[in-house]
Amino acid sequence: MVALFLCIFFPPVIAVALAAKIRKENFSNKQYFTYYAVFAVIINGIMFWILHFFFSPFALLSPSAGFLAKYISLSSLLSVVLAYITESFRKFKPLSTDMIQEEETQENTDEDEQKI
């Protein structure tokens, strides 16, 4: 039973820790729990989808040690990949919004100069 909780709740911890390391900052409690909830839903959703289509949907009800080892290794690998993917998308978003804000600022300064 403890192994099941470890399989379900530990990989999101890996993903959040890796995301914080990529961002080079410490998360506040609110940020940590937000990231944890998002990663937990995504990782476990994908893992249960894999279970449903490749294994028996009831494989977690009577797991063997080999199955649990495969589950936690696959979900840990998935957590690492998701952390890199989400942080790479996060890096692209501020660049585009910064560029838009710079253009708006430039337009506002041009309008102010024309008024004078």
C-alpha positions, 0 to 999 in steps of 0.5 A: 500500500505504501508503494502505491502512494509512493508511485502516485505521489513521488514523481510530481515531487521530482518534477517540481524540484527539477522545475525549480532547479531549471528556473533557479529559484525557490518556490513559495508554498503556493507555487509549490502546491500549484506546480505539484497539483498540475504535475500530479494530474498530468503524470498520473493521468498519462500513467493511468492511460498507459495502464488502461491501454497496455495493461489491465486497468486493475493492475494497481489493485494487486501490484507486484514488485516488478510492476511497481518498479516499472511504474515508478521508473516510467512515471519518474522519467515522465516527470523529468520530461514534463518538467523540461517541456513546461519550463521550455514553454514558460521561457518562450511566453515571457519573451513574446509578452516582453516584446509586446510590452516594449512595442507598446511602450515605444508607441506610447513614447512616440505619441508623447513626443508627437504631442510635444 
